[in-house]
Amino acid sequence: MKAFLKRTVFAQMIVSSLVIGSVYAQEEEASPPRVEKKATSKPARLDVQDLKKRYWNEKEEYDVVQNRTYSKSGKIELQLFGGFILGDPFLTIYNTGGSLGYHFSEYLGVSLLAWKSFSSDSGAAKDFQDTIKTSASTNPLKGYYGSEVNWNFIYGKRNLFGSNILYYDVHALFGLGMTASTTGNYLTPSLGFGQQTYITKRIAFRTDYRLQYIKETIPGRSGSSSIERSNFMHSITLGFSFFFF
């Protein structure tokens, strides 16, 4: 009897072990495969200073304006102009002339210019003569010749009546020359600025303003001695520029 009980208990233990092993195996098969988590690396720090240096260094290698529609660099410029000069209230002065220049780049150029002046008594001089019964002391101008440095510092375009695009540039002028007058020739430094509006790639409409300084001699009236005076003259010219090569 005891032997039978031992065999029965032993058999139950074997069956239980087989059942538990089968259930464990089924759970292992049913469970999804484990995915090993990879260690994530920390993102690299952004070097802002290095980006700034690279940005500015690359920017300096290029001109701000690329592929200009109208270019001056390496071209000869011939200008014909006319205008007037304000320098003496007793004189009306008109001038006509021209200039010839060369542009080393889009920004820098040099030119030689000359004009002939036509002086006559103004309305104020005639009123003075009618009132005082004597003519005013004046120094009529005959002309000017000299040289200039042209600095083109603005290039752009504007819309005309919503249909046409006009290209233009603005330039500064630094000049030195001689002014011829009735009483002599005088050294004349000048500063100015102007604008060119392009009509075609070869032709532009140009306006210029120049502030010129001379120290001139004014003849005296009725045998009186002459006097010297400093005169700041305002020259305004309009004309056309022609570009070659």
C-alpha positions as CSV (number, residue, x, y, z in Angstrom):
1,M,0.0,0.0,0.0
2,K,2.8,2.4,0.9
3,A,4.6,1.6,-2.3
4,F,1.4,2.4,-4.3
5,L,1.0,5.7,-2.6
6,K,4.6,6.6,-3.3
7,R,4.2,5.8,-7.0
8,T,1.0,7.8,-7.2
9,V,2.6,10.9,-5.6
10,F,5.7,10.5,-7.8
11,A,3.5,10.4,-10.9
12,Q,1.5,13.5,-9.9
13,M,4.8,15.4,-9.3
14,I,6.0,14.4,-12.8
15,V,2.7,15.4,-14.4
16,S,2.6,18.8,-12.5
17,S,6.2,19.5,-13.7
18,L,5.3,18.8,-17.3
19,V,2.1,21.0,-17.1
20,I,4.0,23.9,-15.5
21,G,6.8,23.6,-18.0
22,S,4.3,23.7,-21.0
23,V,2.5,26.7,-19.6
24,Y,5.8,28.6,-19.1
25,A,6.9,27.8,-22.7
26,Q,3.6,29.1,-24.1
27,E,3.9,32.4,-22.2
28,E,7.5,32.8,-23.5
29,E,6.3,32.3,-27.1
30,A,3.3,34.7,-26.7
31,S,5.3,37.5,-25.1
32,P,6.8,40.1,-27.6
33,P,10.5,40.1,-28.1
34,R,12.4,42.4,-25.8
35,V,14.0,45.4,-27.5
36,E,17.2,46.5,-26.0
37,K,17.3,50.3,-25.5
38,K,20.3,51.9,-27.0
39,A,22.1,54.5,-25.1
40,T,21.2,57.9,-26.6
41,S,24.1,60.4,-27.0
42,K,23.7,64.0,-25.9
43,P,23.3,66.5,-28.8
44,A,26.5,68.5,-29.6
45,R,26.5,72.1,-28.4
46,L,26.0,74.8,-31.1
47,D,29.0,77.1,-31.4
48,V,27.3,80.5,-32.2
49,Q,30.5,82.5,-32.3
50,D,31.9,80.1,-34.9
51,L,28.8,80.5,-37.0
52,K,29.1,84.3,-36.9
53,K,32.7,84.2,-38.0
54,R,31.9,81.9,-40.9
55,Y,28.9,84.1,-41.9
56,W,30.8,87.4,-42.0
57,N,33.9,85.9,-43.6
58,E,31.8,84.4,-46.4
59,K,29.8,87.6,-46.9
60,E,33.0,89.7,-47.3
61,E,34.0,87.7,-50.3
62,Y,31.1,88.9,-52.4
63,D,29.7,92.2,-53.6
64,V,26.3,93.1,-52.1
65,V,24.9,93.8,-55.6
66,Q,25.4,90.9,-58.0
67,N,24.8,90.9,-61.8
68,R,24.2,94.7,-62.2
69,T,21.9,95.5,-65.1
70,Y,23.9,98.7,-65.8
71,S,27.7,98.5,-65.1
72,K,30.4,101.2,-65.1
73,S,33.5,99.3,-64.2
74,G,36.2,99.5,-66.9
75,K,34.2,102.0,-69.0
76,I,35.0,105.5,-70.4
77,E,32.3,108.1,-69.7
78,L,31.8,111.1,-72.0
79,Q,29.4,113.8,-70.6
80,L,27.9,116.8,-72.3
81,F,26.0,119.3,-70.0
82,G,24.7,122.8,-69.5
83,G,23.6,124.7,-66.5
84,F,24.0,127.8,-64.4
85,I,26.1,129.2,-61.6
86,L,25.0,131.2,-58.5
87,G,27.8,133.2,-57.1
88,D,27.1,136.9,-57.4
89,P,23.6,138.5,-57.1
90,F,24.6,141.1,-59.8
91,L,25.5,138.5,-62.4
92,T,23.5,135.9,-64.3
93,I,25.9,133.1,-65.3
94,Y,25.2,130.2,-67.6
95,N,27.7,127.5,-68.6
96,T,28.0,124.7,-71.1
97,G,30.8,122.1,-71.3
98,G,31.7,118.4,-71.0
99,S,33.8,115.9,-69.2
100,L,35.7,112.7,-70.0
101,G,36.3,110.1,-67.3
102,Y,37.2,106.5,-66.6
103,H,35.7,104.1,-64.0
104,F,38.1,101.8,-62.3
105,S,35.3,100.0,-60.6
106,E,31.6,100.3,-59.9
107,Y,32.4,102.7,-57.1
108,L,35.4,104.8,-58.1
109,G,36.3,106.9,-61.2
110,V,38.2,110.0,-62.2
111,S,37.4,112.6,-64.8
112,L,38.6,115.8,-66.5
113,L,36.0,118.5,-67.1
114,A,35.8,122.0,-68.5
115,W,33.0,124.5,-69.3
116,K,32.6,127.9,-70.8
117,S,30.7,130.5,-68.8
118,F,28.5,133.3,-70.2
119,S,28.0,136.2,-67.8
120,S,25.7,139.1,-68.0
121,D,24.1,141.7,-65.6
122,S,21.3,140.3,-63.6
123,G,18.0,142.1,-62.9
124,A,19.4,143.2,-59.5
125,A,22.4,144.8,-61.2
126,K,20.1,146.8,-63.5
127,D,17.9,147.9,-60.6
128,F,21.1,148.9,-58.7
129,Q,22.3,150.9,-61.7
130,D,18.9,152.7,-62.1
131,T,18.8,153.6,-58.4
132,I,22.4,154.4,-57.6
133,K,23.2,155.7,-61.1
134,T,26.4,153.7,-61.2
135,S,27.2,150.1,-62.1
136,A,27.9,147.4,-59.5
137,S,31.4,146.1,-59.1
138,T,31.5,142.5,-60.5
139,N,33.9,139.9,-61.7
140,P,32.3,138.1,-64.7
141,L,33.3,134.5,-65.1
142,K,34.8,133.1,-68.3
143,G,35.0,129.4,-67.6
144,Y,36.4,126.5,-65.6
145,Y,38.7,123.5,-66.1
146,G,39.8,120.9,-63.6
147,S,39.6,117.2,-62.5
148,E,37.4,115.2,-60.2
149,V,37.2,112.0,-58.3
150,N,33.8,110.3,-58.6
151,W,32.6,108.1,-55.7
152,N,29.5,106.1,-56.6
153,F,28.0,105.1,-53.3
154,I,24.4,104.2,-54.1
155,Y,23.0,102.0,-56.9
156,G,19.3,101.2,-57.1
157,K,16.1,101.3,-59.0
158,R,12.7,103.0,-58.8
159,N,9.2,102.4,-60.2
160,L,7.9,104.9,-62.7
161,F,4.1,105.2,-62.9
162,G,3.8,101.5,-61.8
163,S,4.9,100.2,-65.2
164,N,8.6,101.0,-65.9
165,I,11.7,100.3,-63.7
166,L,14.4,103.0,-63.8
167,Y,17.9,102.2,-62.6
168,Y,20.0,105.0,-61.1
169,D,23.1,105.7,-59.0
170,V,24.2,108.5,-56.7
171,H,27.7,109.8,-56.6
172,A,29.9,112.2,-54.6
173,L,32.4,114.6,-56.4
174,F,35.7,115.8,-55.1
175,G,37.4,118.3,-57.5
176,L,40.2,120.8,-58.0
177,G,40.6,123.2,-60.9
178,M,40.9,126.8,-62.1
179,T,38.2,129.4,-62.6
180,A,38.9,131.9,-65.3
181,S,37.4,135.4,-64.8
182,T,37.8,139.0,-66.0
183,T,40.3,139.8,-63.2
184,G,42.3,136.5,-63.4
185,N,42.5,132.8,-62.8
186,Y,41.8,131.4,-59.4
187,L,42.4,128.0,-57.8
188,T,39.0,126.3,-57.2
189,P,38.4,123.4,-54.9
190,S,35.0,121.9,-55.1
191,L,32.6,119.4,-53.4
192,G,29.5,118.0,-55.0
193,F,27.1,115.2,-55.6
194,G,24.9,114.0,-58.4
195,Q,22.7,111.3,-59.9
196,Q,22.6,109.3,-63.1
197,T,19.4,107.7,-64.4
198,Y,20.1,105.1,-67.0
199,I,18.1,105.2,-70.3
200,T,20.0,102.4,-71.9
201,K,23.2,100.5,-71.0
202,R,25.2,103.2,-73.0
203,I,23.3,106.4,-72.2
204,A,22.3,108.0,-68.9
205,F,20.7,111.3,-67.8
206,R,22.9,113.1,-65.3
207,T,22.4,116.0,-62.9
208,D,25.2,117.4,-60.7
209,Y,25.6,120.0,-58.0
210,R,29.0,121.5,-57.0
211,L,29.9,123.9,-54.3
212,Q,33.0,125.8,-55.5
213,Y,35.2,128.2,-53.6
214,I,37.4,131.0,-55.0
215,K,39.2,134.0,-53.5
216,E,38.7,136.6,-56.2
217,T,39.6,140.2,-56.9
218,I,36.7,142.6,-57.5
219,P,37.7,145.9,-59.3
220,G,36.9,149.1,-57.6
221,R,34.4,151.8,-58.9
222,S,35.4,155.2,-60.0
223,G,39.1,154.8,-59.6
224,S,38.8,153.2,-56.1
225,S,41.2,150.3,-55.3
226,S,40.1,146.7,-56.0
227,I,39.2,144.4,-53.2
228,E,39.6,140.7,-52.5
229,R,36.7,138.5,-51.4
230,S,36.0,134.9,-50.7
231,N,33.2,133.6,-52.9
232,F,31.3,130.3,-52.6
233,M,29.6,129.5,-55.9
234,H,26.8,127.0,-56.5
235,S,27.0,125.2,-59.9
236,I,24.1,123.1,-61.2
237,T,24.4,121.2,-64.4
238,L,22.2,118.8,-66.4
239,G,23.3,116.6,-69.3
240,F,23.7,113.2,-70.8
241,S,26.5,110.6,-70.2
242,F,27.7,108.2,-72.9
243,F,29.6,105.0,-71.9
244,F,32.1,103.3,-74.1
245,F,33.9,99.9,-74.0
